[in-house]
Amino acid sequence: MIKKNKDILVLAGPTAIGKTELSIRLAKKLNGEIISADSMQIYKSLDIGSAKVTREEMQDIPHHMIDIIDPDIPFTVAEYKNIAAPIIKDIISRGKLPIIAGGTGLYINSLTCNMDFTEAKTDINYRNELNSLASLKGNEYVHSLLATIDPISYKNIH
């Protein structure tokens, strides 16, 4: 699927359909730079199985949001948006076309649908408590707790 407005071109789809090759051809033709929207390619050293573009394949086209975080560090879509949005603004300010290419729909939506991610702190103690409950009583039990707190989410999350 290609969605184009005056500032951004989005190239999205499943793995192994040729997004990388097409994005590079488009970047050359349209004076663009590529922003990866792939949830695995952001991680350093995860080259096997992620179909990560090589330096040679990049053909001197700048690629962003690749190899930016260590695999042992948690990374959220909110962080993705906070890093990628200024990159897009910078590309546009230099008169170039940002090309978002990848298959992680939530990453793409975070940039194109003006999604707002409010700051919410992680309660590691509560998370550990729920993990302990899941270990002792099973995931189904923890899921059943959600029914009393948020019935709609309970029905939508399996």
PADOVO-888334 format. One record per atom (N, C-alpha, C): residue number from 1; residue in one letter; atom name; x, y, z. Coordinates in steps of 0.001 Angstrom, whole numbers, plus 500000, padded with zeros to 6 digits. Layout:
resi_resn_name_east_north_up
NUM_A_CA_X_Y_Z
...
END
This chain:
resi_resn_name_east_north_up
1_M_N_500841_498827_500000
1_M_CA_500000_500000_500000
1_M_C_500886_501236_500000
2_I_N_500613_502191_499172
2_I_CA_501338_503454_499159
2_I_C_500348_504562_499474
3_K_N_500687_505351_500476
3_K_CA_499864_506499_500835
3_K_C_500745_507724_500691
4_K_N_500327_508693_499907
4_K_CA_501163_509853_499673
4_K_C_500377_511125_499948
5_N_N_501005_512030_500686
5_N_CA_500486_513379_500784
5_N_C_501610_514304_500360
6_K_N_501500_515582_500603
6_K_CA_502519_516493_500085
6_K_C_503859_516374_500795
7_D_N_503886_515719_501968
7_D_CA_505113_515697_502758
7_D_C_505739_514323_502968
8_I_N_504956_513270_502897
8_I_CA_505439_511937_503270
8_I_C_504915_510897_502287
9_L_N_505755_509906_501996
9_L_CA_505316_508746_501234
9_L_C_505458_507532_502152
10_V_N_504408_506706_502218
10_V_CA_504425_505517_503065
10_V_C_504357_504285_502183
11_L_N_505280_503378_502418
11_L_CA_505341_502113_501705
11_L_C_505246_501008_502757
12_A_N_504113_500321_502809
12_A_CA_503871_499352_503868
12_A_C_503447_498013_503294
13_G_N_503676_496971_504082
13_G_CA_503250_495644_503668
13_G_C_504000_494576_504428
14_P_N_503656_493321_504161
14_P_CA_504297_492211_504879
14_P_C_505759_492014_504472
15_T_N_506427_491194_505236
15_T_CA_507835_490881_505001
15_T_C_508022_490230_503630
16_A_N_509132_490570_503012
16_A_CA_509611_489913_501793
16_A_C_508760_490174_500548
17_I_N_508194_491376_500424
17_I_CA_507454_491701_499205
17_I_C_508184_492731_498349
18_G_N_509378_493162_498805
18_G_CA_510177_494077_498009
18_G_C_510109_495536_498435
19_K_N_509666_495805_499657
19_K_CA_509570_497193_500133
19_K_C_510923_497889_500123
20_T_N_511959_497200_500560
20_T_CA_513273_497822_500646
20_T_C_513767_498252_499274
21_E_N_513735_497345_498340
21_E_CA_514205_497663_496989
21_E_C_513393_498798_496373
22_L_N_512083_498738_496518
22_L_CA_511224_499780_495962
22_L_C_511468_501118_496653
23_S_N_511630_501099_497974
23_S_CA_511857_502358_498695
23_S_C_513149_503026_498248
24_I_N_514172_502239_497964
24_I_CA_515442_502799_497493
24_I_C_515278_503388_496097
25_R_N_514579_502672_495224
25_R_CA_514323_503216_493875
25_R_C_513538_504520_493945
26_L_N_512523_504549_494801
26_L_CA_511711_505758_494954
26_L_C_512525_506906_495553
27_A_N_513358_506590_496525
27_A_CA_514186_507628_497156
27_A_C_515126_508260_496139
28_K_N_515686_507446_495256
28_K_CA_516561_507984_494204
28_K_C_515774_508874_493247
29_K_N_514615_508420_492858
29_K_CA_513812_509140_491868
29_K_C_513171_510406_492441
30_L_N_512786_510361_493726
30_L_CA_512016_511458_494321
30_L_C_512816_512303_495321
31_N_N_514145_512117_495355
31_N_CA_515002_512859_496287
31_N_C_514555_512616_497728
32_G_N_514532_511357_498111
32_G_CA_514025_510998_499429
32_G_C_515042_510356_500340
33_E_N_514635_510237_501579
33_E_CA_515370_509486_502586
33_E_C_514380_508527_503229
34_I_N_514894_507396_503700
34_I_CA_514038_506317_504173
34_I_C_514038_506248_505693
35_I_N_512850_506134_506247
35_I_CA_512673_505923_507678
35_I_C_512094_504525_507840
36_S_N_512824_503650_508489
36_S_CA_512339_502285_508685
36_S_C_511193_502273_509692
37_A_N_510149_501539_509357
37_A_CA_509025_501312_510263
37_A_C_508930_499809_510514
38_D_N_510044_499255_510956
38_D_CA_510126_497825_511227
38_D_C_510535_497633_512682
39_S_N_509730_496908_513420
39_S_CA_509962_496760_514861
39_S_C_511187_495922_515207
40_M_N_511756_495219_514259
40_M_CA_512954_494431_514536
40_M_C_514217_495120_514035
41_Q_N_514111_495887_512970
41_Q_CA_515297_496521_512395
41_Q_C_515831_497663_513256
42_I_N_515053_498125_514227
42_I_CA_515544_499164_515125
42_I_C_516637_498636_516039
43_Y_N_516668_497313_516229
43_Y_CA_517618_496717_517176
43_Y_C_518974_496436_516551
44_K_N_520013_496832_517269
44_K_CA_521382_496548_516855
44_K_C_521618_495040_516908
45_S_N_522392_494549_515980
45_S_CA_522860_493152_515945
45_S_C_521793_492127_515599
46_L_N_520552_492518_515391
46_L_CA_519523_491552_514995
46_L_C_519386_491566_513478
47_D_N_520421_491139_512808
47_D_CA_520466_491201_511353
47_D_C_519841_489971_510701
48_I_N_520001_488815_511331
48_I_CA_519472_487583_510764
48_I_C_517990_487499_511088
49_G_N_517181_487230_510094
49_G_CA_515747_487076_510293
49_G_C_514961_488373_510252
50_S_N_515653_489508_510184
50_S_CA_514929_490783_510155
50_S_C_514934_491407_508765
51_A_N_515610_490778_507831
51_A_CA_515724_491305_506467
51_A_C_516245_492739_506470
52_K_N_517162_493007_507391
52_K_CA_517716_494353_507526
52_K_C_518539_494714_506294
53_V_N_518326_495918_505801
53_V_CA_519037_496393_504623
53_V_C_520534_496511_504943
54_T_N_521367_496106_503987
54_T_CA_522817_496216_504170
54_T_C_523306_497569_503657
55_R_N_524507_497948_504053
55_R_CA_525090_499213_503568
55_R_C_525145_499220_502039
56_E_N_525504_498103_501466
56_E_CA_525589_498018_500007
56_E_C_524213_498206_499365
57_E_N_523194_497566_499947
57_E_CA_521840_497683_499408
57_E_C_521285_499107_499518
58_M_N_521752_499868_500503
58_M_CA_521267_501244_500700
58_M_C_521598_502161_499524
59_Q_N_522638_501819_498791
59_Q_CA_523045_502588_497610
59_Q_C_523184_504085_497909
60_D_N_523788_504398_499041
60_D_CA_524037_505780_499475
60_D_C_522770_506575_499789
61_I_N_521645_505921_499888
61_I_CA_520411_506591_500314
61_I_C_520387_506551_501846
62_P_N_520230_507698_502503
62_P_CA_520163_507691_503975
62_P_C_518972_506880_504483
63_H_N_519253_506048_505453
63_H_CA_518237_505228_506117
63_H_C_518242_505593_507604
64_H_N_517078_505772_508166
64_H_CA_516935_506156_509569
64_H_C_516152_505083_510324
65_M_N_516311_505058_511625
65_M_CA_515604_504153_512537
65_M_C_516014_502690_512348
66_I_N_517275_502488_511996
66_I_CA_517851_501144_511887
66_I_C_519042_501089_512837
67_D_N_519135_500000_513607
67_D_CA_520242_499806_514555
67_D_C_520354_500958_515562
68_I_N_519220_501336_516162
68_I_CA_519267_502477_517077
68_I_C_519229_502091_518553
69_I_N_518901_500838_518852
69_I_CA_518735_500449_520257
69_I_C_519282_499041_520480
70_D_N_519834_498822_521662
70_D_CA_520312_497489_522019
70_D_C_519117_496571_522275
71_P_N_519226_495303_521885
71_P_CA_518083_494392_521997
71_P_C_517610_494145_523431
72_D_N_518452_494387_524416
72_D_CA_518049_494125_525799
72_D_C_517382_495332_526466
73_I_N_517166_496398_525709
73_I_CA_516526_497602_526242
73_I_C_515082_497660_525734
74_P_N_514122_497782_526642
74_P_CA_512723_497897_526204
74_P_C_512540_499138_525324
75_F_N_511700_499004_524310
75_F_CA_511466_500095_523361
75_F_C_509995_500112_522993
76_T_N_509362_501289_523087
76_T_CA_507925_501399_522851
76_T_C_507638_502163_521568
77_V_N_506394_502072_521122
77_V_CA_505973_502838_519951
77_V_C_506034_504334_520252
78_A_N_505798_504721_521489
78_A_CA_505901_506135_521858
78_A_C_507331_506627_521666
79_E_N_508299_505803_522049
79_E_CA_509702_506180_521845
79_E_C_510031_506234_520355
80_Y_N_509483_505276_519614
80_Y_CA_509688_505290_518169
80_Y_C_509223_506622_517585
81_K_N_508004_507014_517926
81_K_CA_507444_508267_517401
81_K_C_508291_509467_517827
82_N_N_508718_509484_519091
82_N_CA_509513_510613_519593
82_N_C_510847_510767_518873
83_I_N_511397_509671_518377
83_I_CA_512659_509732_517644
83_I_C_512419_509997_516164
84_A_N_511426_509302_515582
84_A_CA_511210_509380_514133
84_A_C_510582_510700_513683
85_A_N_509666_511255_514453
85_A_CA_508976_512486_514030
85_A_C_509946_513638_513766
86_P_N_510915_513902_514646
86_P_CA_511882_514972_514344
86_P_C_512751_514667_513121
87_I_N_513024_513396_512878
87_I_CA_513796_513016_511687
87_I_C_513001_513389_510438
88_I_N_511715_513099_510454
88_I_CA_510858_513438_509308
88_I_C_510848_514947_509089
89_K_N_510697_515713_510163
89_K_CA_510706_517177_510047
89_K_C_512020_517674_509470
90_D_N_513121_517074_509898
90_D_CA_514440_517469_509386
90_D_C_514559_517163_507895
91_I_N_514112_515993_507482
91_I_CA_514173_515618_506064
91_I_C_513369_516611_505229
92_I_N_512174_516930_505686
92_I_CA_511324_517889_504973
92_I_C_511987_519266_504928
93_S_N_512604_519679_506037
93_S_CA_513241_521004_506090
93_S_C_514396_521125_505110
94_R_N_514966_519987_504722
94_R_CA_516071_519988_503754
94_R_C_515577_519797_502327
95_G_N_514245_519879_502146
95_G_CA_513668_519791_500811
95_G_C_513624_518383_500253
96_K_N_513703_517391_501116
96_K_CA_513673_516006_500662
96_K_C_512355_515353_501064
97_L_N_512078_514201_500478
97_L_CA_510846_513475_500748
97_L_C_511105_512353_501750
98_P_N_510437_512378_502914
98_P_CA_510546_511243_503842
98_P_C_509744_510068_503292
99_I_N_510383_508910_503248
99_I_CA_509722_507687_502799
99_I_C_509712_506723_503978
100_I_N_508538_506502_504535
100_I_CA_508398_505558_505637
100_I_C_508163_504192_505017
101_A_N_509050_503245_505327
101_A_CA_508957_501919_504724
101_A_C_509046_500853_505800
102_G_N_508074_499959_505806
102_G_CA_508119_498869_506762
102_G_C_506784_498191_506918
103_G_N_506765_497247_507853
103_G_CA_505565_496459_508037
103_G_C_504969_496533_509428
104_T_N_505494_497406_510281
104_T_CA_504942_497526_511620
104_T_C_503899_498643_511610
105_G_N_502651_498237_511462
105_G_CA_501557_499184_511296
105_G_C_501444_500197_512411
106_L_N_501686_499783_513643
106_L_CA_501571_500720_514754
106_L_C_502637_501807_514660
107_Y_N_503829_501459_514220
107_Y_CA_504867_502475_514013
107_Y_C_504416_503468_512930
108_I_N_503895_502943_511843
108_I_CA_503435_503800_510747
108_I_C_502291_504695_511230
109_N_N_501318_504097_511901
109_N_CA_500189_504873_512397
109_N_C_500610_505939_513397
110_S_N_501612_505651_514193
110_S_CA_502065_506640_515178
110_S_C_502541_507916_514499
111_L_N_503038_507780_513274
111_L_CA_503553_508932_512540
111_L_C_502526_509562_511615
112_T_N_501635_508770_511069
112_T_CA_500711_509292_510054
112_T_C_499325_509623_510595
113_C_N_498968_509078_511733
113_C_CA_497621_509297_512281
113_C_C_497636_510192_513512
114_N_N_498747_510857_513744
114_N_CA_498887_511785_514871
114_N_C_498457_511140_516182
115_M_N_498924_509924_516417
115_M_CA_498588_509224_517649
115_M_C_499284_509906_518819
116_D_N_498568_510033_519919
116_D_CA_499098_510680_521115
116_D_C_499391_509610_522156
117_F_N_500615_509588_522603
117_F_CA_501009_508639_523630
117_F_C_501308_509420_524900
118_T_N_500360_509360_525824
118_T_CA_500565_510073_527074
118_T_C_501650_509365_527862
119_E_N_502332_510146_528636
119_E_CA_503383_509579_529469
119_E_C_502751_508768_530596
120_A_N_503054_507518_530647
120_A_CA_502590_506654_531722
120_A_C_503804_505950_532289
121_K_N_503956_506045_533591
121_K_CA_505111_505416_534223
121_K_C_504848_503926_534393
122_T_N_505894_503159_534239
122_T_CA_505811_501725_534440
122_T_C_505886_501436_535924
123_D_N_504952_500647_536413
123_D_CA_504962_500212_537808
123_D_C_505575_498821_537841
124_I_N_506887_498785_537996
124_I_CA_507613_497509_537927
124_I_C_507184_496556_539036
125_N_N_506831_497091_540203
125_N_CA_506391_496218_541300
125_N_C_505075_495526_540944
126_Y_N_504133_496282_540370
126_Y_CA_502854_495692_539966
126_Y_C_503060_494684_538840
127_R_N_503937_495020_537902
127_R_CA_504235_494092_536808
127_R_C_504805_492788_537361
128_N_N_505734_492896_538315
128_N_CA_506318_491696_538926
128_N_C_505262_490879_539667
129_E_N_504337_491597_540330
129_E_CA_503255_490912_541039
129_E_C_502382_490121_540061
130_L_N_502037_490749_538943
130_L_CA_501221_490048_537940
130_L_C_501973_488885_537313
131_N_N_503264_489052_537068
131_N_CA_504064_487943_536528
131_N_C_504115_486783_537511
132_S_N_504228_487089_538802
132_S_CA_504230_486038_539827
132_S_C_502888_485307_539859
133_L_N_501805_486089_539800
133_L_CA_500475_485474_539760
133_L_C_500318_484574_538539
134_A_N_500818_485032_537409
134_A_CA_500730_484228_536186
134_A_C_501526_482939_536328
135_S_N_502671_483021_536977
135_S_CA_503485_481817_537180
135_S_C_502789_480829_538118
136_L_N_502144_481368_539160
136_L_CA_501491_480509_540148
136_L_C_500132_479977_539688
137_K_N_499325_480872_539112
137_K_CA_497936_480513_538819
137_K_C_497615_480437_537333
138_G_N_498553_480866_536476
138_G_CA_498345_480784_535035
138_G_C_497915_482105_534419
139_N_N_498172_482209_533123
139_N_CA_497831_483435_532389
139_N_C_496327_483693_532368
140_E_N_495542_482614_532308
140_E_CA_494093_482770_532265
140_E_C_493585_483466_533519
141_Y_N_494191_483138_534658
141_Y_CA_493779_483776_535907
141_Y_C_494053_485279_535866
142_V_N_495231_485643_535424
142_V_CA_495574_487064_535336
142_V_C_494652_487758_534343
143_H_N_494356_487090_533254
143_H_CA_493430_487651_532267
143_H_C_492047_487869_532884
144_S_N_491609_486949_533720
144_S_CA_490284_487087_534350
144_S_C_490227_488301_535271
145_L_N_491357_488698_535842
145_L_CA_491386_489902_536687
145_L_C_491041_491151_535886
146_L_N_491386_491128_534615
146_L_CA_491101_492270_533748
146_L_C_489599_492493_533578
147_A_N_488817_491431_533662
147_A_CA_487365_491534_533467
147_A_C_486730_492491_534467
148_T_N_487228_492511_535684
148_T_CA_486645_493405_536692
148_T_C_487151_494840_536554
149_I_N_488318_495005_535998
149_I_CA_488921_496345_535859
149_I_C_488488_497024_534565
150_D_N_488501_496246_533466
150_D_CA_488209_496812_532145
150_D_C_487550_495735_531284
151_P_N_486226_495586_531398
151_P_CA_485520_494523_530673
151_P_C_485681_494590_529147
152_I_N_485768_495773_528611
152_I_CA_485902_495908_527146
152_I_C_487253_495360_526698
153_S_N_488318_495756_527400
153_S_CA_489638_495219_527064
153_S_C_489697_493715_527282
154_Y_N_489039_493254_528352
154_Y_CA_488991_491820_528632
154_Y_C_488435_491047_527432
155_K_N_487387_491579_526821
155_K_CA_486779_490909_525671
155_K_C_487660_490994_524431
156_N_N_488445_492074_524302
156_N_CA_489241_492285_523103
156_N_C_490637_491684_523165
157_I_N_491113_491416_524361
157_I_CA_492467_490863_524529
157_I_C_492330_489390_524900
158_H_N_492958_488540_524123
158_H_CA_492863_487112_524422
158_H_C_494130_486611_525080
END
